[in-house]
Amino acid sequence: MTDFSLHLLGTDRQFQVEKLPPATSPHTGQQLRRVKLELQVPGDLHNDLENELKGAAAPAGQPLAGEGTSWLVISHSYSYTDNAQPLVYTHRLELQEVEELRATAVEVAGLTLVPIQYREDTDEETLVVGFVIDVSGEEGERLEELIVTQEDQYVDVIRRGVSETPVRMRFGRCLWQQGEGDTRRHNLTLVADEGQPDRPSGFAAINQPQLGRTIEKTVANAKALDLLVEQLRSQGVLTEEVATTIKAAALPHDLTPRESREFCRTRKIENFWR
């Protein structure tokens, strides 16, 4: 048993804890401490404590503050004795140390990107990286080229400040918002699921095939309108030949990666960052 400090119910509390075998981080490969403890609270504090512990449940809870680190609840149970006065609840917890995952830069196929916001998750043990960046000029052009040409391909990714070991990852959802001038703000997702069964990429299968057909038709109509305006400008009249050309341009077609990117544009990218 060893001394342990944890902030619960608005105050720092001291416990005697049992050390458990450490867990290996799926993000960095480092060993994460795990402990087991018991605490007793009177009945009038039970619900507050239970809600606080549920809010700190792994994997996506709000960590509990400890001395020098923070902790997620990986196991929680409680018991009480019927008819005991006053009523006392005994809570049993297993906690795991939380890593501070903050990349100073993300290198994607040799392109160095500096995050404004950053997060890492593991989805069924698959590493998923999300980050927001502002890019412009040549850097923005190189990133856009990567997204539209390497969408389903795996490239080497290094998360500086998290791990120096390259990970093979592909682009997931990549939203963008137009800023001032040629600056774009991107909300990028990278997924390390190489070698796993194929999953739908690009647009989700929800509302398909209706959604796909709607998008194709929208792009086709936009192209037809551009062509119509140009023809009217250059010729001044709508001939039979022009009408035929416009109808051909309006036929739905398979989208190119660059055409698909326009449907990843948003007016407020913060709405898609959790």
Secondary structure, DSSP 8 states (H G I E B T S, - for coil): -EEEEEEETTEEEEEEEEEEEEEE-TTT--EEEEEEEEEEEEHHHHHHHHHHHHHTBTTTS--EEBSSSEEEEEEEEEEE-TT-SS-EEEEEEEEEE------SEEEETTEEE--SEEEEEEETTEEEEEEEEEE-HHHHHHHHHHHHHSTTS-EEEEEETTEEEEEEEEEEEEEEEE-STT-EEEEEEEE--TTS-----SS-STTTTHHHHHHHHHHHHHHHHHHHHHHHHHHSS--HHHHHHHHHHTS-----HHHHHGGGB-S-GGGG--
